[in-house]
Amino acid sequence: MNDIDAIKHLEQSDQYRVIQRLNAPERYRDGSPATPRIGLVLDTEATGLDTAKDSIIELGFVAFEYDAGTGLIYRILHTYDGFEDPGKPLEEIIKQITGITDDMLTGQRLDDDEINVWLEKADLIVAHNAAFDRQMLERRLPKALDTNWACTFNNINWSDENVSSHKLDYLAYRLGFYFDGHRAVNDAQATLHLLTRALPESNKLAMGVLLAHAREKSFRLFAVHAPFEKKDALRAHGYFWLPEFRYTDRFGKPKKGVWSKMITETESEAEQAWLVEHVYNNKTGLFKIKEIAPKDRYSLREFNSE
């Protein structure tokens, strides 16, 4: 019995589910897109999680051709993977997570010229947790400041697709494949492969859904003046704590830290009403809302109040 026959045999029963190992192809679809665009799926590994202080130690990306109208993905145009020496030994936890050692990094440096060429060519950069990758990249390569970004973590509503975890390896499993993770180029290839798949509930193409959300107007809500006792309600409603956010309260006193959430234009009215009712005890005008320009999305600029 060959592999194909074995898979068909197993899938006839509801006792087994067969998933396929990702072998990154050179092309996903024959022909040429009607409305061609260039995308870049990018991933970084770093010395830690602090986007203001930690350093990139590995960057990987896959450049690809897609159709802006349908979201269909065609050719792989370029693949890059490079290391960079942070100038100090890695913490053991980073070595364990990434599989990267100090010896692999010694004397290494990212190829700025090669990376910048593709940053300039890309109509859209995609990452899984784009806020981290973009902010890390902006500090290292200023050209990332002028690019449009989308996020497979945030710009696809995985809950609506009956997917309980946003972790990349779990998403891959739910969409029928697995991969060797925690290295930058492997994660980038897996994220791209994810975008070529149909979502489990809606059966819509993942890339098409990502593009639709990326084109929507987006806003960031800052729940300034929120009472401390509302923190659990805010967290449960999808707000995240921004510890470095600074603002001046209505009494003129400087404050630091705020609960915040990104929303789309269609969500804006309902979300503001929820804040007024459940956080501010029906008092209006206390929170801040900021429209996010496409090139500011997931940049550090998005998280400034001005």
C-alpha positions as CSV (number, residue, x, y, z in Angstrom):
1,M,0.0,0.0,0.0
2,N,1.5,3.4,-1.0
3,D,1.2,6.6,1.1
4,I,-1.8,7.9,-0.8
5,D,-3.8,4.7,-0.4
6,A,-2.7,4.5,3.3
7,I,-4.0,8.0,3.9
8,K,-7.3,7.3,2.2
9,H,-7.7,4.1,4.2
10,L,-7.1,5.9,7.5
11,E,-9.3,8.8,6.7
12,Q,-12.3,6.5,6.0
13,S,-12.4,6.0,9.8
14,D,-13.1,8.8,12.3
15,Q,-10.4,7.4,14.5
16,Y,-7.5,9.0,12.7
17,R,-6.4,12.3,11.3
18,V,-3.5,12.5,8.9
19,I,-1.5,15.7,8.7
20,Q,1.4,16.4,6.3
21,R,4.9,17.5,6.9
22,L,5.6,20.9,5.3
23,N,8.1,20.7,2.5
24,A,8.2,24.3,1.3
25,P,7.4,24.4,-2.5
26,E,8.9,26.8,-5.1
27,R,5.4,27.6,-6.4
28,Y,1.9,27.2,-5.0
29,R,-0.1,27.9,-8.2
30,D,0.6,27.9,-11.9
31,G,-0.1,30.8,-14.1
32,S,0.1,34.5,-13.2
33,P,-2.1,36.6,-11.0
34,A,-4.5,39.1,-12.5
35,T,-3.6,41.7,-10.0
36,P,0.0,40.9,-9.0
37,R,1.5,42.0,-5.7
38,I,4.6,41.0,-3.8
39,G,4.3,39.9,-0.2
40,L,6.9,39.1,2.4
41,V,6.3,36.7,5.3
42,L,8.9,37.5,7.9
43,D,9.9,36.1,11.3
44,T,12.6,37.2,13.8
45,E,14.3,35.4,16.7
46,A,15.7,37.7,19.4
47,T,17.6,37.8,22.7
48,G,14.3,38.3,24.5
49,L,10.8,39.8,24.3
50,D,11.6,43.5,25.0
51,T,11.2,45.2,21.6
52,A,12.9,48.3,23.0
53,K,16.1,46.6,24.4
54,D,16.5,43.1,23.0
55,S,18.3,42.3,19.7
56,I,17.5,40.3,16.6
57,I,19.7,37.2,16.4
58,E,18.0,35.6,13.4
59,L,15.8,37.0,10.6
60,G,14.1,34.9,8.0
61,F,11.6,35.8,5.2
62,V,9.9,34.4,2.2
63,A,9.0,36.7,-0.7
64,F,6.1,35.6,-2.8
65,E,3.7,36.7,-5.6
66,Y,0.0,36.9,-4.9
67,D,-3.2,38.2,-6.4
68,A,-4.6,41.3,-4.6
69,G,-8.1,40.5,-5.7
70,T,-8.4,36.8,-4.7
71,G,-5.6,36.3,-2.2
72,L,-4.3,33.3,-4.2
73,I,-0.5,32.8,-3.8
74,Y,1.6,32.0,-6.8
75,R,5.4,31.9,-7.0
76,I,8.0,32.0,-4.3
77,L,10.3,34.8,-5.3
78,H,13.1,34.7,-2.7
79,T,14.0,33.1,0.6
80,Y,16.4,34.6,3.1
81,D,17.7,33.4,6.5
82,G,20.5,35.2,8.4
83,F,22.1,35.4,11.8
84,E,23.4,38.3,13.8
85,D,25.8,38.3,16.7
86,P,24.2,40.3,19.6
87,G,27.6,40.8,21.2
88,K,26.9,38.9,24.3
89,P,26.1,35.3,25.3
90,L,22.5,34.1,24.9
91,E,20.4,33.2,27.9
92,E,19.9,29.4,28.3
93,I,16.1,29.8,27.8
94,I,16.6,31.5,24.4
95,K,19.0,28.7,23.3
96,Q,16.4,26.1,24.3
97,I,13.5,27.9,22.6
98,T,15.3,28.7,19.3
99,G,17.9,26.0,19.0
100,I,20.4,28.8,18.3
101,T,23.8,28.7,20.1
102,D,26.5,31.3,20.7
103,D,28.8,29.5,18.3
104,M,26.2,29.9,15.5
105,L,26.1,33.7,16.0
106,T,29.8,34.5,16.5
107,G,30.9,37.1,13.9
108,Q,27.6,36.9,12.0
109,R,25.6,39.9,10.7
110,L,22.4,40.3,8.7
111,D,22.7,41.2,5.1
112,D,21.2,44.7,5.2
113,D,21.4,45.3,1.5
114,E,19.6,42.0,0.6
115,I,16.9,42.6,3.2
116,N,16.3,46.2,2.2
117,V,15.8,45.3,-1.5
118,W,12.9,43.1,-0.6
119,L,11.5,45.5,2.0
120,E,11.3,48.1,-0.8
121,K,9.7,45.6,-3.3
122,A,7.0,44.3,-0.8
123,D,3.5,45.6,-1.0
124,L,2.7,43.9,2.2
125,I,4.7,42.3,5.0
126,V,3.1,39.5,7.0
127,A,4.1,38.2,10.4
128,H,2.7,36.0,13.1
129,N,2.6,38.6,16.0
130,A,3.5,41.5,13.8
131,A,3.8,44.0,16.7
132,F,6.9,42.1,17.9
133,D,8.5,41.5,14.6
134,R,7.9,45.0,13.2
135,Q,9.1,46.8,16.2
136,M,12.3,44.7,16.4
137,L,12.9,45.2,12.7
138,E,12.3,49.0,12.8
139,R,15.1,49.5,15.3
140,R,17.4,47.5,13.2
141,L,16.4,48.5,9.6
142,P,14.7,51.9,9.2
143,K,13.2,50.9,5.9
144,A,10.6,48.9,7.8
145,L,9.1,52.2,9.0
146,D,7.6,52.8,5.5
147,T,6.0,49.4,4.9
148,N,2.4,48.0,5.2
149,W,2.0,45.1,7.6
150,A,-0.6,42.4,8.4
151,C,-0.7,39.9,11.2
152,T,-1.8,36.3,11.0
153,F,-2.2,36.3,14.8
154,N,-4.6,39.3,14.9
155,N,-6.0,39.8,11.4
156,I,-7.8,36.4,11.2
157,N,-10.5,35.7,13.7
158,W,-9.4,32.3,14.8
159,S,-12.2,32.0,17.5
160,D,-14.8,32.3,14.7
161,E,-13.0,29.5,13.0
162,N,-13.4,27.3,16.1
163,V,-9.6,27.4,16.7
164,S,-8.8,27.6,20.4
165,S,-5.1,28.6,20.3
166,H,-3.3,31.2,18.2
167,K,0.1,29.4,18.4
168,L,1.6,28.9,15.0
169,D,2.3,25.2,15.4
170,Y,-1.3,24.6,16.6
171,L,-2.8,26.6,13.7
172,A,-0.7,24.5,11.3
173,Y,-2.0,21.3,12.9
174,R,-5.6,22.5,12.6
175,L,-5.0,23.3,8.9
176,G,-3.5,20.0,8.2
177,F,0.3,20.2,8.4
178,Y,3.2,20.3,10.7
179,F,6.7,21.8,10.5
180,D,10.0,22.2,12.3
181,G,9.4,25.4,14.3
182,H,11.3,28.1,16.3
183,R,13.7,29.0,13.6
184,A,13.0,32.1,11.7
185,V,12.8,30.9,8.1
186,N,10.9,27.7,9.1
187,D,8.3,29.8,10.9
188,A,8.0,32.2,7.9
189,Q,7.5,29.2,5.5
190,A,4.8,27.8,7.8
191,T,3.0,31.2,8.1
192,L,3.0,31.4,4.3
193,H,1.7,27.9,3.9
194,L,-1.0,28.7,6.4
195,L,-2.2,31.5,4.1
196,T,-2.7,29.1,1.2
197,R,-5.2,27.0,3.2
198,A,-8.9,27.1,3.7
199,L,-10.1,28.1,7.2
200,P,-11.8,25.3,9.1
201,E,-15.3,26.8,9.6
202,S,-15.8,29.5,6.9
203,N,-13.8,27.5,4.3
204,K,-12.5,30.9,3.1
205,L,-8.9,31.3,1.9
206,A,-6.8,32.4,4.8
207,M,-4.9,35.0,2.7
208,G,-8.1,36.4,1.4
209,V,-9.4,36.9,4.9
210,L,-6.1,38.4,6.0
211,L,-6.2,40.9,3.2
212,A,-9.8,41.9,3.9
213,H,-9.0,42.7,7.5
214,A,-5.8,44.5,6.6
215,R,-7.8,46.8,4.3
216,E,-10.3,47.8,6.9
217,K,-9.8,51.0,8.8
218,S,-8.4,50.3,12.2
219,F,-8.4,52.2,15.5
220,R,-6.7,51.8,18.8
221,L,-8.6,52.4,22.0
222,F,-6.7,53.5,25.1
223,A,-8.8,53.0,28.3
224,V,-7.2,55.9,30.2
225,H,-8.7,56.7,33.6
226,A,-10.1,53.1,33.8
227,P,-10.7,52.1,37.4
228,F,-8.2,49.5,38.8
229,E,-11.0,47.1,39.6
230,K,-12.0,46.9,35.9
231,K,-8.7,45.3,34.9
232,D,-10.2,41.7,34.8
233,A,-13.1,42.8,32.7
234,L,-10.8,44.6,30.3
235,R,-8.5,41.7,30.0
236,A,-11.4,39.3,29.4
237,H,-12.6,41.6,26.6
238,G,-9.4,41.5,24.7
239,Y,-7.5,44.5,26.1
240,F,-3.7,44.3,26.8
241,W,-1.7,46.3,29.3
242,L,0.8,48.7,27.8
243,P,3.1,49.5,30.7
244,E,5.2,52.2,28.9
245,F,2.2,54.2,27.7
246,R,2.4,57.8,29.1
247,Y,-0.4,60.4,29.3
248,T,-1.6,63.3,31.3
249,D,-4.9,62.7,33.2
250,R,-7.8,65.1,33.4
251,F,-6.2,66.7,36.5
252,G,-3.0,67.4,34.7
253,K,-1.0,64.7,36.4
254,P,1.4,62.5,34.4
255,K,0.4,58.8,34.3
256,K,2.1,55.6,33.0
257,G,0.4,52.4,31.8
258,V,-2.9,51.8,30.1
259,W,-5.2,49.0,28.9
260,S,-5.5,49.1,25.1
261,K,-7.2,47.2,22.2
262,M,-7.1,47.4,18.4
263,I,-10.5,47.5,16.7
264,T,-11.9,47.8,13.2
265,E,-14.3,50.4,12.0
266,T,-17.2,48.0,12.1
267,E,-16.4,47.2,15.7
268,S,-15.9,50.8,16.9
269,E,-19.4,51.8,17.9
270,A,-20.1,48.6,19.9
271,E,-16.7,48.7,21.6
272,Q,-17.0,52.3,22.7
273,A,-20.5,51.6,24.0
274,W,-19.1,48.6,26.0
275,L,-16.4,50.8,27.5
276,V,-18.9,53.4,28.6
277,E,-21.2,50.9,30.2
278,H,-18.9,48.4,31.7
279,V,-15.7,50.4,32.6
280,Y,-16.7,54.0,33.0
281,N,-20.1,53.6,34.7
282,N,-21.9,55.4,31.8
283,K,-19.6,58.4,31.8
284,T,-18.5,59.4,28.3
285,G,-15.4,61.1,26.9
286,L,-12.9,59.5,29.3
287,F,-11.1,57.1,26.9
288,K,-8.9,57.9,23.9
289,I,-9.3,56.6,20.4
290,K,-6.8,56.9,17.6
291,E,-7.2,56.0,13.9
292,I,-4.2,53.9,12.7
293,A,-2.8,54.7,9.3
294,P,-1.9,51.5,7.2
295,K,1.8,52.2,7.4
296,D,1.6,52.7,11.2
297,R,-0.1,49.4,11.9
298,Y,1.9,47.3,14.4
299,S,4.6,49.9,14.5
300,L,5.6,51.6,17.8
301,R,3.8,54.6,16.3
302,E,0.5,52.8,16.7
303,F,0.9,52.7,20.5
304,N,1.4,56.4,21.0
305,S,-1.6,58.5,22.1
306,E,-0.9,61.3,19.6
